[in-house]
Structures are given as structure tokens and as C-alpha cells.
Amino acid sequence: MPEVLPSVERLPADEARDLFELMGAAVALEATALEKSIDSMMRALPRPLRAVTKKIMFGGR
């Protein structure tokens, strides 16, 4: 169950929507940056270790 934030409840609907959209964009940007970082790290490893390392770290995802 999401936590209720009284300060957000006081925002006008359009500002609350803008905040929600900004948070969604921030989460997406963070996920993209993390994915790029992981890919960069994997490319730095020797080829034979890449698949094994990825499987150990991320369960083969």
C-alpha cells in the first residue's frame, strides 16, 4: 500500500500530475543510466567472463 503524503494531497490536480510525470521520467532516466552503466562494465570484461558474470549478478536477465 503506497504511503500517503499530505503535502502532495494539498497540491492542485495539475501540479500533482506534473509531479507524478516528473517522478516517472526520473525513474525511467535512472533505469536507463543503470542499464548503460552495467553494459559498459560488461564490455570491460574479457568475452569469456561476460555471460557468466551477468548470470551470477543478474540471474541471466
C-alpha positions as CSV (number, residue, x, y, z in Angstrom):
1,M,0.0,0.0,0.0
2,P,1.5,3.4,-1.0
3,E,2.3,5.8,1.7
4,V,0.1,8.9,1.8
5,L,2.0,12.2,1.5
6,P,-0.1,15.1,3.0
7,S,1.9,17.7,1.0
8,V,1.1,16.0,-2.3
9,E,-2.6,15.9,-1.3
10,R,-2.6,19.7,-1.0
11,L,-1.3,20.2,-4.5
12,P,-3.7,21.3,-7.2
13,A,-4.5,18.4,-9.6
14,D,-2.4,19.8,-12.5
15,E,0.6,20.2,-10.2
16,A,0.2,16.8,-8.7
17,R,0.0,15.3,-12.2
18,D,3.2,17.2,-13.3
19,L,5.0,15.9,-10.2
20,F,3.9,12.4,-10.9
21,E,5.1,12.7,-14.5
22,L,8.4,14.1,-13.4
23,M,8.9,11.3,-11.0
24,G,8.1,8.8,-13.7
25,A,10.6,10.4,-16.0
26,A,13.3,10.4,-13.3
27,V,12.7,6.7,-12.6
28,A,13.0,5.9,-16.3
29,L,16.1,8.0,-16.7
30,E,17.7,6.3,-13.7
31,A,16.9,2.8,-15.1
32,T,18.4,3.8,-18.5
33,A,21.5,5.2,-16.8
34,L,21.9,2.0,-14.7
35,E,21.5,-0.2,-17.8
36,K,24.1,1.8,-19.7
37,S,26.5,1.5,-16.8
38,I,26.0,-2.2,-16.5
39,D,26.5,-2.7,-20.2
40,S,29.7,-0.6,-20.0
41,M,31.0,-2.7,-17.2
42,M,30.2,-5.9,-19.1
43,R,32.1,-4.7,-22.2
44,A,35.2,-4.1,-20.0
45,L,35.3,-7.8,-19.1
46,P,37.0,-10.4,-21.3
47,R,34.4,-12.0,-23.5
48,P,34.5,-15.5,-21.8
49,L,33.6,-13.9,-18.5
50,R,30.7,-11.7,-19.7
51,A,27.9,-14.3,-19.8
52,V,29.0,-16.0,-16.5
53,T,29.3,-12.6,-14.7
54,K,25.9,-11.4,-15.9
55,K,24.3,-14.7,-14.9
56,I,25.8,-14.5,-11.4
57,M,25.0,-10.8,-10.9
58,F,21.5,-10.7,-12.5
59,G,20.3,-14.3,-12.7
60,G,20.7,-14.5,-16.5
61,R,18.4,-11.5,-17.3
